[in-house]
Amino acid sequence: MWQSHGTSVTAVRDFTASFEPGIAHFICGPSGCGKSTLGYILAGLMPPSSGQVTYAGQPVAGNRQHVAYLFQSPEAIFFNDTVQKELEEISDSADADLWEKSFQRVGVSLPEIAHRHPFTLSEGYARLTALAMQFTREVNVMILDEPTIGLDWKHQQRVMDVLKAAVAPERILVTITHDLELLAALQGKSWVLADGLLAWSGRTADLLADDDLLRRFALRA
């Protein structure tokens, strides 16, 4: 069980939740409501000013090796001058077959881009590359910030299929998104923030079925 107790920061206040393996979890809400900040806290990238986040009974900040985080802006994780060097630094494995299969899953050919500087990739390909890199890591927790944003329809569908397969008994999957198609595809549970506070939580199916809720939290026009 991975738990966040009473997290209190400027952007997010009084958020308490338990995220279980084996189902999809979504964090939703209007722009500026604190979703990404909450993602950083859950991943151990930003310490809460009060409360705690734990994984397997230990503070998540001390268990970062178990957590993969996909930033909303993929360039935030790129520091080397080729995709190959980035992969060598990020991946927990040196298995070239695993690397190539991870890229194939998201519809990208690793041999075609391995020599390229990450900053020369399009926004969509950079996002897919960053996602594929995280899937080469042997982690039990994955937190993804807007994994389908900026992708064409074909690659959106590919990412949805990849995330469906990522829902597993040994893995906690938390996705920050506005993408209602992604919510519908993975179902599970949803947590809606508004002004930094938890405004609603429950089954994703119930959220999607309530048009008033979707409009209130700017998930539907």
Stockholm file with secondary structure:
# STOCKHOLM 1.0

chainA/1-221         MWQSHGTSVTAVRDFTASFEPGIAHFICGPSGCGKSTLGYILAGLMPPSSGQVTYAGQPVAGNRQHVAYLFQSPEAIFFNDTVQKELEEISDSADADLWEKSFQRVGVSLPEIAHRHPFTLSEGYARLTALAMQFTREVNVMILDEPTIGLDWKHQQRVMDVLKAAVAPERILVTITHDLELLAALQGKSWVLADGLLAWSGRTADLLADDDLLRRFALRA
#=GR chainA/1-221 SS CEEEEEEECSSCEEEEEEECTTSEEEEECSTTSSHHHHHHHHTTSSCCSSSEEEETTEEGGGGGGGEEEECSSGGGGCCSSSHHHHHHHHCSCCCHHHHHHHHHHTTCCHHHHTTSCGGGSCHHHHHHHHHHHHHTSCCSEEEEESTTTTCCHHHHHHHHHHHHHHCCTTCEEEEECCCHHHHHHHCSEEEEEETTEEEEEEEHHHHHHCHHHHHHTTSCC
#=GC SS_cons         CEEEEEEECSSCEEEEEEECTTSEEEEECSTTSSHHHHHHHHTTSSCCSSSEEEETTEEGGGGGGGEEEECSSGGGGCCSSSHHHHHHHHCSCCCHHHHHHHHHHTTCCHHHHTTSCGGGSCHHHHHHHHHHHHHTSCCSEEEEESTTTTCCHHHHHHHHHHHHHHCCTTCEEEEECCCHHHHHHHCSEEEEEETTEEEEEEEHHHHHHCHHHHHHTTSCC
//
